[in-house]
Amino acid sequence: MNETTNNTFAGCTIVATGKLENFTRDGINAKIISLGATPGSSVTKKTDYLICGEKAGSKLAKAEQLGVKILTEQEFWEMLSA
């Protein structure tokens, strides 16, 4: 399977926030890039997904305000394996 094109996240902008269980910040950004997506540092109207870990703060509030799709780390993994 070609990971960069055969997934839901290809071409998307994804922001991660909070403490993730299975990734460092650099690790999640590398995974996002490997999926053909762009890692973001802040939530904007161009953000497609927000991956939330523990203690997510202002980025979560901003995503909710803008209607950005919010995923837990577990939901992110489930979408990858679907």
mmCIF file of the N, C-alpha and C atoms, coordinates in Angstrom:
data_MODEL
# 
_entry.id   MODEL 
# 
loop_
_atom_site.group_PDB 
_atom_site.id 
_atom_site.type_symbol 
_atom_site.label_atom_id 
_atom_site.label_alt_id 
_atom_site.label_comp_id 
_atom_site.label_asym_id 
_atom_site.label_entity_id 
_atom_site.label_seq_id 
_atom_site.pdbx_PDB_ins_code 
_atom_site.Cartn_x 
_atom_site.Cartn_y 
_atom_site.Cartn_z 
_atom_site.occupancy 
_atom_site.B_iso_or_equiv 
_atom_site.pdbx_formal_charge 
_atom_site.auth_seq_id 
_atom_site.auth_comp_id 
_atom_site.auth_asym_id 
_atom_site.auth_atom_id 
_atom_site.pdbx_PDB_model_num 
ATOM 1   N N  . MET A 1 1  ? 0.842   -1.188 0.000  1.00 0.00 ? 1  MET A N  1 
ATOM 2   C CA . MET A 1 1  ? 0.000   0.000  0.000  1.00 0.00 ? 1  MET A CA 1 
ATOM 3   C C  . MET A 1 1  ? 0.880   1.242  0.000  1.00 0.00 ? 1  MET A C  1 
ATOM 4   N N  . ASN A 1 2  ? 0.574   2.176  -0.821 1.00 0.00 ? 2  ASN A N  1 
ATOM 5   C CA . ASN A 1 2  ? 1.296   3.439  -0.847 1.00 0.00 ? 2  ASN A CA 1 
ATOM 6   C C  . ASN A 1 2  ? 0.679   4.354  0.196  1.00 0.00 ? 2  ASN A C  1 
ATOM 7   N N  . GLU A 1 3  ? 1.386   4.531  1.299  1.00 0.00 ? 3  GLU A N  1 
ATOM 8   C CA . GLU A 1 3  ? 0.841   5.264  2.440  1.00 0.00 ? 3  GLU A CA 1 
ATOM 9   C C  . GLU A 1 3  ? 0.548   6.729  2.118  1.00 0.00 ? 3  GLU A C  1 
ATOM 10  N N  . THR A 1 4  ? 1.302   7.314  1.183  1.00 0.00 ? 4  THR A N  1 
ATOM 11  C CA . THR A 1 4  ? 1.128   8.745  0.935  1.00 0.00 ? 4  THR A CA 1 
ATOM 12  C C  . THR A 1 4  ? -0.104  9.083  0.110  1.00 0.00 ? 4  THR A C  1 
ATOM 13  N N  . THR A 1 5  ? -0.701  8.117  -0.555 1.00 0.00 ? 5  THR A N  1 
ATOM 14  C CA . THR A 1 5  ? -1.885  8.441  -1.352 1.00 0.00 ? 5  THR A CA 1 
ATOM 15  C C  . THR A 1 5  ? -3.102  7.601  -1.014 1.00 0.00 ? 5  THR A C  1 
ATOM 16  N N  . ASN A 1 6  ? -2.920  6.462  -0.386 1.00 0.00 ? 6  ASN A N  1 
ATOM 17  C CA . ASN A 1 6  ? -4.029  5.554  -0.110 1.00 0.00 ? 6  ASN A CA 1 
ATOM 18  C C  . ASN A 1 6  ? -4.558  5.707  1.309  1.00 0.00 ? 6  ASN A C  1 
ATOM 19  N N  . ASN A 1 7  ? -4.887  6.904  1.695  1.00 0.00 ? 7  ASN A N  1 
ATOM 20  C CA . ASN A 1 7  ? -5.429  7.100  3.032  1.00 0.00 ? 7  ASN A CA 1 
ATOM 21  C C  . ASN A 1 7  ? -6.322  8.335  3.060  1.00 0.00 ? 7  ASN A C  1 
ATOM 22  N N  . THR A 1 8  ? -7.119  8.412  4.080  1.00 0.00 ? 8  THR A N  1 
ATOM 23  C CA . THR A 1 8  ? -8.068  9.507  4.276  1.00 0.00 ? 8  THR A CA 1 
ATOM 24  C C  . THR A 1 8  ? -7.380  10.854 4.412  1.00 0.00 ? 8  THR A C  1 
ATOM 25  N N  . PHE A 1 9  ? -6.139  10.848 4.882  1.00 0.00 ? 9  PHE A N  1 
ATOM 26  C CA . PHE A 1 9  ? -5.468  12.091 5.258  1.00 0.00 ? 9  PHE A CA 1 
ATOM 27  C C  . PHE A 1 9  ? -4.645  12.732 4.145  1.00 0.00 ? 9  PHE A C  1 
ATOM 28  N N  . ALA A 1 10 ? -4.430  12.046 3.029  1.00 0.00 ? 10 ALA A N  1 
ATOM 29  C CA . ALA A 1 10 ? -3.622  12.589 1.937  1.00 0.00 ? 10 ALA A CA 1 
ATOM 30  C C  . ALA A 1 10 ? -4.181  13.938 1.486  1.00 0.00 ? 10 ALA A C  1 
ATOM 31  N N  . GLY A 1 11 ? -3.317  14.927 1.403  1.00 0.00 ? 11 GLY A N  1 
ATOM 32  C CA . GLY A 1 11 ? -3.712  16.255 0.958  1.00 0.00 ? 11 GLY A CA 1 
ATOM 33  C C  . GLY A 1 11 ? -4.330  17.138 2.030  1.00 0.00 ? 11 GLY A C  1 
ATOM 34  N N  . CYS A 1 12 ? -4.476  16.615 3.241  1.00 0.00 ? 12 CYS A N  1 
ATOM 35  C CA . CYS A 1 12 ? -5.097  17.366 4.334  1.00 0.00 ? 12 CYS A CA 1 
ATOM 36  C C  . CYS A 1 12 ? -4.064  18.145 5.144  1.00 0.00 ? 12 CYS A C  1 
ATOM 37  N N  . THR A 1 13 ? -4.551  19.084 5.926  1.00 0.00 ? 13 THR A N  1 
ATOM 38  C CA . THR A 1 13 ? -3.733  19.761 6.924  1.00 0.00 ? 13 THR A CA 1 
ATOM 39  C C  . THR A 1 13 ? -4.174  19.252 8.281  1.00 0.00 ? 13 THR A C  1 
ATOM 40  N N  . ILE A 1 14 ? -3.203  18.759 9.049  1.00 0.00 ? 14 ILE A N  1 
ATOM 41  C CA . ILE A 1 14 ? -3.500  18.142 10.340 1.00 0.00 ? 14 ILE A CA 1 
ATOM 42  C C  . ILE A 1 14 ? -2.666  18.810 11.429 1.00 0.00 ? 14 ILE A C  1 
ATOM 43  N N  . VAL A 1 15 ? -3.332  19.169 12.508 1.00 0.00 ? 15 VAL A N  1 
ATOM 44  C CA . VAL A 1 15 ? -2.668  19.767 13.664 1.00 0.00 ? 15 VAL A CA 1 
ATOM 45  C C  . VAL A 1 15 ? -2.800  18.797 14.833 1.00 0.00 ? 15 VAL A C  1 
ATOM 46  N N  . ALA A 1 16 ? -1.735  18.648 15.603 1.00 0.00 ? 16 ALA A N  1 
ATOM 47  C CA . ALA A 1 16 ? -1.774  17.820 16.813 1.00 0.00 ? 16 ALA A CA 1 
ATOM 48  C C  . ALA A 1 16 ? -1.620  18.725 18.028 1.00 0.00 ? 16 ALA A C  1 
ATOM 49  N N  . THR A 1 17 ? -2.321  18.381 19.090 1.00 0.00 ? 17 THR A N  1 
ATOM 50  C CA . THR A 1 17 ? -2.237  19.172 20.312 1.00 0.00 ? 17 THR A CA 1 
ATOM 51  C C  . THR A 1 17 ? -2.339  18.270 21.529 1.00 0.00 ? 17 THR A C  1 
ATOM 52  N N  . GLY A 1 18 ? -1.821  18.739 22.634 1.00 0.00 ? 18 GLY A N  1 
ATOM 53  C CA . GLY A 1 18 ? -1.861  17.961 23.863 1.00 0.00 ? 18 GLY A CA 1 
ATOM 54  C C  . GLY A 1 18 ? -0.778  16.904 23.892 1.00 0.00 ? 18 GLY A C  1 
ATOM 55  N N  . LYS A 1 19 ? -0.743  16.144 24.964 1.00 0.00 ? 19 LYS A N  1 
ATOM 56  C CA . LYS A 1 19 ? 0.249   15.083 25.132 1.00 0.00 ? 19 LYS A CA 1 
ATOM 57  C C  . LYS A 1 19 ? -0.287  13.799 24.511 1.00 0.00 ? 19 LYS A C  1 
ATOM 58  N N  . LEU A 1 20 ? 0.407   13.316 23.482 1.00 0.00 ? 20 LEU A N  1 
ATOM 59  C CA . LEU A 1 20 ? 0.005   12.089 22.803 1.00 0.00 ? 20 LEU A CA 1 
ATOM 60  C C  . LEU A 1 20 ? 0.710   10.896 23.446 1.00 0.00 ? 20 LEU A C  1 
ATOM 61  N N  . GLU A 1 21 ? 0.025   9.762  23.496 1.00 0.00 ? 21 GLU A N  1 
ATOM 62  C CA . GLU A 1 21 ? 0.574   8.556  24.128 1.00 0.00 ? 21 GLU A CA 1 
ATOM 63  C C  . GLU A 1 21 ? 1.665   7.899  23.303 1.00 0.00 ? 21 GLU A C  1 
ATOM 64  N N  . ASN A 1 22 ? 1.481   7.846  21.992 1.00 0.00 ? 22 ASN A N  1 
ATOM 65  C CA . ASN A 1 22 ? 2.367   7.058  21.135 1.00 0.00 ? 22 ASN A CA 1 
ATOM 66  C C  . ASN A 1 22 ? 3.314   7.871  20.266 1.00 0.00 ? 22 ASN A C  1 
ATOM 67  N N  . PHE A 1 23 ? 3.280   9.175  20.374 1.00 0.00 ? 23 PHE A N  1 
ATOM 68  C CA . PHE A 1 23 ? 4.107   10.017 19.517 1.00 0.00 ? 23 PHE A CA 1 
ATOM 69  C C  . PHE A 1 23 ? 4.723   11.173 20.298 1.00 0.00 ? 23 PHE A C  1 
ATOM 70  N N  . THR A 1 24 ? 5.933   11.543 19.907 1.00 0.00 ? 24 THR A N  1 
ATOM 71  C CA . THR A 1 24 ? 6.483   12.840 20.297 1.00 0.00 ? 24 THR A CA 1 
ATOM 72  C C  . THR A 1 24 ? 5.910   13.847 19.304 1.00 0.00 ? 24 THR A C  1 
ATOM 73  N N  . ARG A 1 25 ? 6.129   15.109 19.512 1.00 0.00 ? 25 ARG A N  1 
ATOM 74  C CA . ARG A 1 25 ? 5.642   16.122 18.564 1.00 0.00 ? 25 ARG A CA 1 
ATOM 75  C C  . ARG A 1 25 ? 6.317   15.914 17.201 1.00 0.00 ? 25 ARG A C  1 
ATOM 76  N N  . ASP A 1 26 ? 7.624   15.686 17.192 1.00 0.00 ? 26 ASP A N  1 
ATOM 77  C CA . ASP A 1 26 ? 8.319   15.435 15.921 1.00 0.00 ? 26 ASP A CA 1 
ATOM 78  C C  . ASP A 1 26 ? 7.817   14.140 15.280 1.00 0.00 ? 26 ASP A C  1 
ATOM 79  N N  . GLY A 1 27 ? 7.525   13.145 16.104 1.00 0.00 ? 27 GLY A N  1 
ATOM 80  C CA . GLY A 1 27 ? 7.053   11.860 15.600 1.00 0.00 ? 27 GLY A CA 1 
ATOM 81  C C  . GLY A 1 27 ? 5.701   11.960 14.912 1.00 0.00 ? 27 GLY A C  1 
ATOM 82  N N  . ILE A 1 28 ? 4.773   12.682 15.514 1.00 0.00 ? 28 ILE A N  1 
ATOM 83  C CA . ILE A 1 28 ? 3.450   12.821 14.890 1.00 0.00 ? 28 ILE A CA 1 
ATOM 84  C C  . ILE A 1 28 ? 3.551   13.633 13.606 1.00 0.00 ? 28 ILE A C  1 
ATOM 85  N N  . ASN A 1 29 ? 4.400   14.659 13.605 1.00 0.00 ? 29 ASN A N  1 
ATOM 86  C CA . ASN A 1 29 ? 4.562   15.454 12.387 1.00 0.00 ? 29 ASN A CA 1 
ATOM 87  C C  . ASN A 1 29 ? 5.173   14.617 11.267 1.00 0.00 ? 29 ASN A C  1 
ATOM 88  N N  . ALA A 1 30 ? 6.129   13.745 11.603 1.00 0.00 ? 30 ALA A N  1 
ATOM 89  C CA . ALA A 1 30 ? 6.725   12.859 10.601 1.00 0.00 ? 30 ALA A CA 1 
ATOM 90  C C  . ALA A 1 30 ? 5.677   11.891 10.054 1.00 0.00 ? 30 ALA A C  1 
ATOM 91  N N  . LYS A 1 31 ? 4.809   11.372 10.919 1.00 0.00 ? 31 LYS A N  1 
ATOM 92  C CA . LYS A 1 31 ? 3.739   10.465 10.487 1.00 0.00 ? 31 LYS A CA 1 
ATOM 93  C C  . LYS A 1 31 ? 2.770   11.193 9.565  1.00 0.00 ? 31 LYS A C  1 
ATOM 94  N N  . ILE A 1 32 ? 2.408   12.413 9.918  1.00 0.00 ? 32 ILE A N  1 
ATOM 95  C CA . ILE A 1 32 ? 1.502   13.215 9.096  1.00 0.00 ? 32 ILE A CA 1 
ATOM 96  C C  . ILE A 1 32 ? 2.095   13.416 7.702  1.00 0.00 ? 32 ILE A C  1 
ATOM 97  N N  . ILE A 1 33 ? 3.366   13.760 7.644  1.00 0.00 ? 33 ILE A N  1 
ATOM 98  C CA . ILE A 1 33 ? 4.042   13.956 6.352  1.00 0.00 ? 33 ILE A CA 1 
ATOM 99  C C  . ILE A 1 33 ? 4.066   12.658 5.559  1.00 0.00 ? 33 ILE A C  1 
ATOM 100 N N  . SER A 1 34 ? 4.321   11.527 6.242  1.00 0.00 ? 34 SER A N  1 
ATOM 101 C CA . SER A 1 34 ? 4.377   10.229 5.550  1.00 0.00 ? 34 SER A CA 1 
ATOM 102 C C  . SER A 1 34 ? 3.031   9.852  4.941  1.00 0.00 ? 34 SER A C  1 
ATOM 103 N N  . LEU A 1 35 ? 1.962   10.447 5.432  1.00 0.00 ? 35 LEU A N  1 
ATOM 104 C CA . LEU A 1 35 ? 0.619   10.180 4.916  1.00 0.00 ? 35 LEU A CA 1 
ATOM 105 C C  . LEU A 1 35 ? 0.255   11.090 3.738  1.00 0.00 ? 35 LEU A C  1 
ATOM 106 N N  . GLY A 1 36 ? 1.181   11.968 3.361  1.00 0.00 ? 36 GLY A N  1 
ATOM 107 C CA . GLY A 1 36 ? 0.900   12.897 2.271  1.00 0.00 ? 36 GLY A CA 1 
ATOM 108 C C  . GLY A 1 36 ? 0.114   14.104 2.722  1.00 0.00 ? 36 GLY A C  1 
ATOM 109 N N  . ALA A 1 37 ? 0.114   14.337 4.026  1.00 0.00 ? 37 ALA A N  1 
ATOM 110 C CA . ALA A 1 37 ? -0.599  15.478 4.607  1.00 0.00 ? 37 ALA A CA 1 
ATOM 111 C C  . ALA A 1 37 ? 0.409   16.523 5.081  1.00 0.00 ? 37 ALA A C  1 
ATOM 112 N N  . THR A 1 38 ? -0.110  17.677 5.454  1.00 0.00 ? 38 THR A N  1 
ATOM 113 C CA . THR A 1 38 ? 0.725   18.761 5.947  1.00 0.00 ? 38 THR A CA 1 
ATOM 114 C C  . THR A 1 38 ? 0.480   18.959 7.431  1.00 0.00 ? 38 THR A C  1 
ATOM 115 N N  . PRO A 1 39 ? 1.544   18.905 8.249  1.00 0.00 ? 39 PRO A N  1 
ATOM 116 C CA . PRO A 1 39 ? 1.356   19.188 9.673  1.00 0.00 ? 39 PRO A CA 1 
ATOM 117 C C  . PRO A 1 39 ? 1.221   20.695 9.888  1.00 0.00 ? 39 PRO A C  1 
ATOM 118 N N  . GLY A 1 40 ? 0.278   21.087 10.711 1.00 0.00 ? 40 GLY A N  1 
ATOM 119 C CA . GLY A 1 40 ? 0.101   22.493 11.028 1.00 0.00 ? 40 GLY A CA 1 
ATOM 120 C C  . GLY A 1 40 ? 0.505   22.769 12.457 1.00 0.00 ? 40 GLY A C  1 
ATOM 121 N N  . SER A 1 41 ? 0.823   24.023 12.733 1.00 0.00 ? 41 SER A N  1 
ATOM 122 C CA . SER A 1 41 ? 1.193   24.387 14.101 1.00 0.00 ? 41 SER A CA 1 
ATOM 123 C C  . SER A 1 41 ? 0.071   25.118 14.821 1.00 0.00 ? 41 SER A C  1 
ATOM 124 N N  . SER A 1 42 ? -0.876  25.637 14.049 1.00 0.00 ? 42 SER A N  1 
ATOM 125 C CA . SER A 1 42 ? -2.024  26.303 14.661 1.00 0.00 ? 42 SER A CA 1 
ATOM 126 C C  . SER A 1 42 ? -3.288  25.940 13.886 1.00 0.00 ? 42 SER A C  1 
ATOM 127 N N  . VAL A 1 43 ? -4.412  26.019 14.561 1.00 0.00 ? 43 VAL A N  1 
ATOM 128 C CA . VAL A 1 43 ? -5.698  25.680 13.953 1.00 0.00 ? 43 VAL A CA 1 
ATOM 129 C C  . VAL A 1 43 ? -6.244  26.901 13.215 1.00 0.00 ? 43 VAL A C  1 
ATOM 130 N N  . THR A 1 44 ? -6.564  26.700 11.933 1.00 0.00 ? 44 THR A N  1 
ATOM 131 C CA . THR A 1 44 ? -7.169  27.754 11.122 1.00 0.00 ? 44 THR A CA 1 
ATOM 132 C C  . THR A 1 44 ? -8.341  27.147 10.355 1.00 0.00 ? 44 THR A C  1 
ATOM 133 N N  . LYS A 1 45 ? -9.014  27.968 9.581  1.00 0.00 ? 45 LYS A N  1 
ATOM 134 C CA . LYS A 1 45 ? -10.127 27.452 8.786  1.00 0.00 ? 45 LYS A CA 1 
ATOM 135 C C  . LYS A 1 45 ? -9.647  26.482 7.711  1.00 0.00 ? 45 LYS A C  1 
ATOM 136 N N  . LYS A 1 46 ? -8.342  26.443 7.440  1.00 0.00 ? 46 LYS A N  1 
ATOM 137 C CA . LYS A 1 46 ? -7.784  25.508 6.463  1.00 0.00 ? 46 LYS A CA 1 
ATOM 138 C C  . LYS A 1 46 ? -7.387  24.177 7.092  1.00 0.00 ? 46 LYS A C  1 
ATOM 139 N N  . THR A 1 47 ? -7.506  24.045 8.400  1.00 0.00 ? 47 THR A N  1 
ATOM 140 C CA . THR A 1 47 ? -7.171  22.798 9.096  1.00 0.00 ? 47 THR A CA 1 
ATOM 141 C C  . THR A 1 47 ? -8.281  21.786 8.841  1.00 0.00 ? 47 THR A C  1 
ATOM 142 N N  . ASP A 1 48 ? -7.882  20.568 8.434  1.00 0.00 ? 48 ASP A N  1 
ATOM 143 C CA . ASP A 1 48 ? -8.854  19.509 8.174  1.00 0.00 ? 48 ASP A CA 1 
ATOM 144 C C  . ASP A 1 48 ? -9.121  18.662 9.417  1.00 0.00 ? 48 ASP A C  1 
ATOM 145 N N  . TYR A 1 49 ? -8.066  18.360 10.185 1.00 0.00 ? 49 TYR A N  1 
ATOM 146 C CA . TYR A 1 49 ? -8.198  17.507 11.374 1.00 0.00 ? 49 TYR A CA 1 
ATOM 147 C C  . TYR A 1 49 ? -7.343  18.048 12.507 1.00 0.00 ? 49 TYR A C  1 
ATOM 148 N N  . LEU A 1 50 ? -7.844  17.868 13.723 1.00 0.00 ? 50 LEU A N  1 
ATOM 149 C CA . LEU A 1 50 ? -7.066  18.137 14.932 1.00 0.00 ? 50 LEU A CA 1 
ATOM 150 C C  . LEU A 1 50 ? -6.978  16.827 15.694 1.00 0.00 ? 50 LEU A C  1 
ATOM 151 N N  . ILE A 1 51 ? -5.746  16.379 15.957 1.00 0.00 ? 51 ILE A N  1 
ATOM 152 C CA . ILE A 1 51 ? -5.534  15.186 16.771 1.00 0.00 ? 51 ILE A CA 1 
ATOM 153 C C  . ILE A 1 51 ? -5.258  15.663 18.189 1.00 0.00 ? 51 ILE A C  1 
ATOM 154 N N  . CYS A 1 52 ? -6.108  15.235 19.127 1.00 0.00 ? 52 CYS A N  1 
ATOM 155 C CA . CYS A 1 52 ? -6.027  15.719 20.507 1.00 0.00 ? 52 CYS A CA 1 
ATOM 156 C C  . CYS A 1 52 ? -5.492  14.657 21.443 1.00 0.00 ? 52 CYS A C  1 
ATOM 157 N N  . GLY A 1 53 ? -4.548  15.076 22.258 1.00 0.00 ? 53 GLY A N  1 
ATOM 158 C CA . GLY A 1 53 ? -4.070  14.247 23.349 1.00 0.00 ? 53 GLY A CA 1 
ATOM 159 C C  . GLY A 1 53 ? -4.523  14.845 24.668 1.00 0.00 ? 53 GLY A C  1 
ATOM 160 N N  . GLU A 1 54 ? -3.896  14.389 25.742 1.00 0.00 ? 54 GLU A N  1 
ATOM 161 C CA . GLU A 1 54 ? -4.216  14.904 27.079 1.00 0.00 ? 54 GLU A CA 1 
ATOM 162 C C  . GLU A 1 54 ? -3.910  16.390 27.177 1.00 0.00 ? 54 GLU A C  1 
ATOM 163 N N  . LYS A 1 55 ? -4.702  17.081 27.941 1.00 0.00 ? 55 LYS A N  1 
ATOM 164 C CA . LYS A 1 55 ? -4.506  18.501 28.242 1.00 0.00 ? 55 LYS A CA 1 
ATOM 165 C C  . LYS A 1 55 ? -4.490  19.387 26.998 1.00 0.00 ? 55 LYS A C  1 
ATOM 166 N N  . ALA A 1 56 ? -5.346  19.060 26.043 1.00 0.00 ? 56 ALA A N  1 
ATOM 167 C CA . ALA A 1 56 ? -5.497  19.917 24.868 1.00 0.00 ? 56 ALA A CA 1 
ATOM 168 C C  . ALA A 1 56 ? -6.134  21.224 25.336 1.00 0.00 ? 56 ALA A C  1 
ATOM 169 N N  . GLY A 1 57 ? -5.648  22.329 24.855 1.00 0.00 ? 57 GLY A N  1 
ATOM 170 C CA . GLY A 1 57 ? -6.131  23.611 25.348 1.00 0.00 ? 57 GLY A CA 1 
ATOM 171 C C  . GLY A 1 57 ? -6.775  24.470 24.283 1.00 0.00 ? 57 GLY A C  1 
ATOM 172 N N  . SER A 1 58 ? -6.117  25.576 23.970 1.00 0.00 ? 58 SER A N  1 
ATOM 173 C CA . SER A 1 58 ? -6.713  26.576 23.084 1.00 0.00 ? 58 SER A CA 1 
ATOM 174 C C  . SER A 1 58 ? -6.902  26.069 21.662 1.00 0.00 ? 58 SER A C  1 
ATOM 175 N N  . LYS A 1 59 ? -6.047  25.157 21.202 1.00 0.00 ? 59 LYS A N  1 
ATOM 176 C CA . LYS A 1 59 ? -6.225  24.622 19.848 1.00 0.00 ? 59 LYS A CA 1 
ATOM 177 C C  . LYS A 1 59 ? -7.527  23.825 19.747 1.00 0.00 ? 59 LYS A C  1 
ATOM 178 N N  . LEU A 1 60 ? -7.867  23.104 20.798 1.00 0.00 ? 60 LEU A N  1 
ATOM 179 C CA . LEU A 1 60 ? -9.126  22.354 20.817 1.00 0.00 ? 60 LEU A CA 1 
ATOM 180 C C  . LEU A 1 60 ? -10.311 23.314 20.771 1.00 0.00 ? 60 LEU A C  1 
ATOM 181 N N  . ALA A 1 61 ? -10.269 24.357 21.564 1.00 0.00 ? 61 ALA A N  1 
ATOM 182 C CA . ALA A 1 61 ? -11.349 25.344 21.570 1.00 0.00 ? 61 ALA A CA 1 
ATOM 183 C C  . ALA A 1 61 ? -11.496 26.004 20.200 1.00 0.00 ? 61 ALA A C  1 
ATOM 184 N N  . LYS A 1 62 ? -10.373 26.334 19.576 1.00 0.00 ? 62 LYS A N  1 
ATOM 185 C CA . LYS A 1 62 ? -10.398 26.966 18.258 1.00 0.00 ? 62 LYS A CA 1 
ATOM 186 C C  . LYS A 1 62 ? -10.975 26.010 17.218 1.00 0.00 ? 62 LYS A C  1 
ATOM 187 N N  . ALA A 1 63 ? -10.589 24.730 17.285 1.00 0.00 ? 63 ALA A N  1 
ATOM 188 C CA . ALA A 1 63 ? -11.106 23.733 16.337 1.00 0.00 ? 63 ALA A CA 1 
ATOM 189 C C  . ALA A 1 63 ? -12.613 23.589 16.483 1.00 0.00 ? 63 ALA A C  1 
ATOM 190 N N  . GLU A 1 64 ? -13.091 23.558 17.720 1.00 0.00 ? 64 GLU A N  1 
ATOM 191 C CA . GLU A 1 64 ? -14.534 23.457 17.954 1.00 0.00 ? 64 GLU A CA 1 
ATOM 192 C C  . GLU A 1 64 ? -15.254 24.666 17.377 1.00 0.00 ? 64 GLU A C  1 
ATOM 193 N N  . GLN A 1 65 ? -14.680 25.840 17.572 1.00 0.00 ? 65 GLN A N  1 
ATOM 194 C CA . GLN A 1 65 ? -15.271 27.080 17.069 1.00 0.00 ? 65 GLN A CA 1 
ATOM 195 C C  . GLN A 1 65 ? -15.343 27.084 15.543 1.00 0.00 ? 65 GLN A C  1 
ATOM 196 N N  . LEU A 1 66 ? -14.303 26.544 14.884 1.00 0.00 ? 66 LEU A N  1 
ATOM 197 C CA . LEU A 1 66 ? -14.239 26.564 13.424 1.00 0.00 ? 66 LEU A CA 1 
ATOM 198 C C  . LEU A 1 66 ? -14.894 25.348 12.771 1.00 0.00 ? 66 LEU A C  1 
ATOM 199 N N  . GLY A 1 67 ? -15.320 24.376 13.566 1.00 0.00 ? 67 GLY A N  1 
ATOM 200 C CA . GLY A 1 67 ? -15.941 23.184 13.012 1.00 0.00 ? 67 GLY A CA 1 
ATOM 201 C C  . GLY A 1 67 ? -14.953 22.200 12.408 1.00 0.00 ? 67 GLY A C  1 
ATOM 202 N N  . VAL A 1 68 ? -13.705 22.229 12.897 1.00 0.00 ? 68 VAL A N  1 
ATOM 203 C CA . VAL A 1 68 ? -12.672 21.303 12.427 1.00 0.00 ? 68 VAL A CA 1 
ATOM 204 C C  . VAL A 1 68 ? -12.951 19.921 13.007 1.00 0.00 ? 68 VAL A C  1 
ATOM 205 N N  . LYS A 1 69 ? -12.736 18.872 12.218 1.00 0.00 ? 69 LYS A N  1 
ATOM 206 C CA . LYS A 1 69 ? -12.927 17.494 12.677 1.00 0.00 ? 69 LYS A CA 1 
ATOM 207 C C  . LYS A 1 69 ? -11.875 17.181 13.745 1.00 0.00 ? 69 LYS A C  1 
ATOM 208 N N  . ILE A 1 70 ? -12.349 16.772 14.926 1.00 0.00 ? 70 ILE A N  1 
ATOM 209 C CA . ILE A 1 70 ? -11.468 16.498 16.055 1.00 0.00 ? 70 ILE A CA 1 
ATOM 210 C C  . ILE A 1 70 ? -11.368 14.992 16.257 1.00 0.00 ? 70 ILE A C  1 
ATOM 211 N N  . LEU A 1 71 ? -10.132 14.504 16.350 1.00 0.00 ? 71 LEU A N  1 
ATOM 212 C CA . LEU A 1 71 ? -9.868  13.086 16.532 1.00 0.00 ? 71 LEU A CA 1 
ATOM 213 C C  . LEU A 1 71 ? -9.060  12.850 17.796 1.00 0.00 ? 71 LEU A C  1 
ATOM 214 N N  . THR A 1 72 ? -9.355  11.772 18.491 1.00 0.00 ? 72 THR A N  1 
ATOM 215 C CA . THR A 1 72 ? -8.443  11.326 19.538 1.00 0.00 ? 72 THR A CA 1 
ATOM 216 C C  . THR A 1 72 ? -7.312  10.583 18.831 1.00 0.00 ? 72 THR A C  1 
ATOM 217 N N  . GLU A 1 73 ? -6.249  10.310 19.551 1.00 0.00 ? 73 GLU A N  1 
ATOM 218 C CA . GLU A 1 73 ? -5.156  9.547  18.966 1.00 0.00 ? 73 GLU A CA 1 
ATOM 219 C C  . GLU A 1 73 ? -5.651  8.159  18.522 1.00 0.00 ? 73 GLU A C  1 
ATOM 220 N N  . GLN A 1 74 ? -6.537  7.565  19.312 1.00 0.00 ? 74 GLN A N  1 
ATOM 221 C CA . GLN A 1 74 ? -7.108  6.250  18.977 1.00 0.00 ? 74 GLN A CA 1 
ATOM 222 C C  . GLN A 1 74 ? -7.927  6.318  17.691 1.00 0.00 ? 74 GLN A C  1 
ATOM 223 N N  . GLU A 1 75 ? -8.736  7.346  17.541 1.00 0.00 ? 75 GLU A N  1 
ATOM 224 C CA . GLU A 1 75 ? -9.530  7.505  16.314 1.00 0.00 ? 75 GLU A CA 1 
ATOM 225 C C  . GLU A 1 75 ? -8.624  7.686  15.098 1.00 0.00 ? 75 GLU A C  1 
ATOM 226 N N  . PHE A 1 76 ? -7.525  8.413  15.275 1.00 0.00 ? 76 PHE A N  1 
ATOM 227 C CA . PHE A 1 76 ? -6.545  8.600  14.210 1.00 0.00 ? 76 PHE A CA 1 
ATOM 228 C C  . PHE A 1 76 ? -6.002  7.235  13.760 1.00 0.00 ? 76 PHE A C  1 
ATOM 229 N N  . TRP A 1 77 ? -5.606  6.398  14.714 1.00 0.00 ? 77 TRP A N  1 
ATOM 230 C CA . TRP A 1 77 ? -5.098  5.051  14.397 1.00 0.00 ? 77 TRP A CA 1 
ATOM 231 C C  . TRP A 1 77 ? -6.164  4.217  13.692 1.00 0.00 ? 77 TRP A C  1 
ATOM 232 N N  . GLU A 1 78 ? -7.395  4.291  14.165 1.00 0.00 ? 78 GLU A N  1 
ATOM 233 C CA . GLU A 1 78 ? -8.472  3.507  13.554 1.00 0.00 ? 78 GLU A CA 1 
ATOM 234 C C  . GLU A 1 78 ? -8.713  3.926  12.108 1.00 0.00 ? 78 GLU A C  1 
ATOM 235 N N  . MET A 1 79 ? -8.637  5.215  11.834 1.00 0.00 ? 79 MET A N  1 
ATOM 236 C CA . MET A 1 79 ? -8.826  5.694  10.475 1.00 0.00 ? 79 MET A CA 1 
ATOM 237 C C  . MET A 1 79 ? -7.664  5.254  9.572  1.00 0.00 ? 79 MET A C  1 
ATOM 238 N N  . LEU A 1 80 ? -6.475  5.138  10.135 1.00 0.00 ? 80 LEU A N  1 
ATOM 239 C CA . LEU A 1 80 ? -5.322  4.687  9.359  1.00 0.00 ? 80 LEU A CA 1 
ATOM 240 C C  . LEU A 1 80 ? -5.466  3.228  8.938  1.00 0.00 ? 80 LEU A C  1 
ATOM 241 N N  . SER A 1 81 ? -6.067  2.430  9.798  1.00 0.00 ? 81 SER A N  1 
ATOM 242 C CA . SER A 1 81 ? -6.164  0.997  9.514  1.00 0.00 ? 81 SER A CA 1 
ATOM 243 C C  . SER A 1 81 ? -7.464  0.631  8.780  1.00 0.00 ? 81 SER A C  1 
ATOM 244 N N  . ALA A 1 82 ? -8.313  1.614  8.538  1.00 0.00 ? 82 ALA A N  1 
ATOM 245 C CA . ALA A 1 82 ? -9.586  1.342  7.848  1.00 0.00 ? 82 ALA A CA 1 
ATOM 246 C C  . ALA A 1 82 ? -9.388  1.156  6.352  1.00 0.00 ? 82 ALA A C  1 
# 
